[in-house]
Amino acid sequence: MNTQHKLLIANRGEIAVRIIQACQDLDIRSVAVYADDDIDSLYVQYADEAWALSGVTAKETYLDIDKILSIARQAQVTMIHPGYGFLSERADFAQAVIDAGLIWIGPSPESIEKLGDKIQARKIAQSVGAPLVYGTEQPLNSAAEAVTFAQQYGLPIAIKAAYGGGGRGLKVAWRLDEVAHLYASAVREAQAAFGRGECFVEQYLEKPRHIEAQIIADQHGQVVVVGTRDCSLQRRNQKLVEEAPAPFISEQIYQQIIQSSVNICRMAKYVGAGTVEYLLSQDNKLSFLEVNTRLQVEHPVTEQTTGIDLVVEQIRIALGQPLSIQTTPEPQGHAIEFRINAEDPARGFIPAFGQITQFDAPSGIGIRLDRGVGNGSLVSSHFDSLMAKLIVTGATREIAIQRAKRALAHFQLEGVASVLPFHQAILTEPDFVDEFKIHTRWIEQDCSHDFAVQPRSQRSDQMTLQRYHIEIDGKLHEIGLPLAFFQMENKHRPDVHNNVKQVSKNEKAVLAPINGVISAWKIKENDQVQQGDVIAMMEAMKMEVPVIAHCTGRIQHLRGINLTINADEEIARIEG
């Protein structure tokens, strides 16, 4: 490898760490860029150089093309890797990198434009005979057009950002009366996440599996499917658990995925790493979903079962080298990835943020950890909730699952809520372990655990425990005492009592459903609202959550927009 190269990573978190590691393996110098909240992040520490983006939000930092290219010039880099998310699927960014005389590690701007536009991607898929559900030919001009489509083709329908990905700007409407509201929400999310709000609509397969093909293609016309993955276990259209190879699919479906993936990418003259995604219905019908023109979060499970370093492969391809493989390799064993997100499964997977006070990860045979955080790291409210990825590999799926139970039992993470309890629970679910009845809405519809997505009104209040380790007769025990006990005991000690966050007990109080900011009020001061009305929208980590009126009455004392609010903090009152 040419050691004169210098690579800038236009991203953050665990994927930035992953790319830095690939650079080190190739003896290429790495350059990190960081937002204000990321100044102490692991990837900033690991990079050979780190440059400030001087901003707080994604728009001010990782989405600012001019800032990134300015740093690239100052740091005298020769290559730019976009990671995933942010600018990774922006054709204008790819073109700007190329115009600056730098090597773009990714597909051509033309391919990104074709496949990143979900409508154009559908047309390409259709032209090569890939399986497809009904969808609109062009972006919609209004919510009324979405309603018309639903009336014509039936519900449910998926409203999708034409230039989106990763579940952003994607809404699924199950009732006709929610189509208009969800269309408006999808447009807002798409505009915020991708800078473009165009949306289209297609039929949504009920309870489908999410299957995908990892492809790599070089500059010499060679296209290879590296392997398949199953990514069906999702919440809010965001993946939580992924595995490779995709289990429990027929040889016919497998061959259909392989052939149509290659044909789509050849037709689009694709170069680099990418993913062709499909939905597989309960009656075994396959439907093309989209092409992600970038590296996927779940790429490690494919690496673990093929022995191919996909990030190194991306860099080699960008430098004009041929693929290291010529045909789809036979998978070696089975790998499962668990996304370790800062989210609270007991409260509908709402995002959490703050400082990590303990991060002790598991180790041992079959364990890989891709992480962007450690002890003392800050989980910022401005970015995605992904902290790390635990990848467990075994000779068989059964062995991988057993190792995962061991690994998750040893994983200690404190300071912010995480999805670790969900991952431990899923490994006891027959739907996942034995029969594989998992589908993309399984968490919302079929999960039997109490911490599945439930309306807060249907749950009893969670008791907060303060945990301590004590030794009794030489044996270590853990005890949990209610935090209320300490509040009572220390009410005359302000130093302790004042550190306990107080939440409103007023029955008239409207409480924030998540940690985040109020992005918009749907009503005005003193308006009359009905129980169940959407009265506001809150945002956290690029996710939009509605605030629902818990009773009927006149709303008052509205908190201001764009203020950081803690979950369960009072944001308004509804007077009877």
Secondary structure, DSSP 4 states (H G I P E B T S, - for coil): --TT-EEEE---HHHHHHHHHHHHHTT-EEEEEE-GGGTT-HHHHHSSEEEE---SSTTTTTT-HHHHHHHHHHHT-SEEE--SSTTTT-HHHHHHHHHTT-EESSS-HHHHHHHHSHHHHHHHHHHTT-----B-SS--SSHHHHHHHHHHH-S-EEEEEEEEETTEEEEEE-SGGGHHHHHHHHHHHHHHHHS---EEEEE--SS-EEEEEEEEE-TTS-EEEEEEEEEEEEETTEEEEEEESPPS--HHHHHHHHHHHHHHHHHTT--EEEEEEEEE-TTS-EEEEEEE-S--TTHHHHHHHH---HHHHHHHHHTTPPPS-SSPPPP-SEEEEEEEESEEGGGTSEE--EE-SEEE---STTEEEEES--TT-EE-TTS--EEEEEEEEESSHHHHHHHHHHHHHH-EEESS--SHHHHHHHTT-HHHHTS----TTHHHHT--STTSS--GGGSPPPPPEEEEEEEETTEEEEEEEEHHHHHHHTTT-HHHHTTSPP----TTEEEPSSSEEEEEESS-TT-EE-TT-EEEEEEETTEEEEEE-SS-EEEE-PPPTT-EE-TT-EEEEEE-
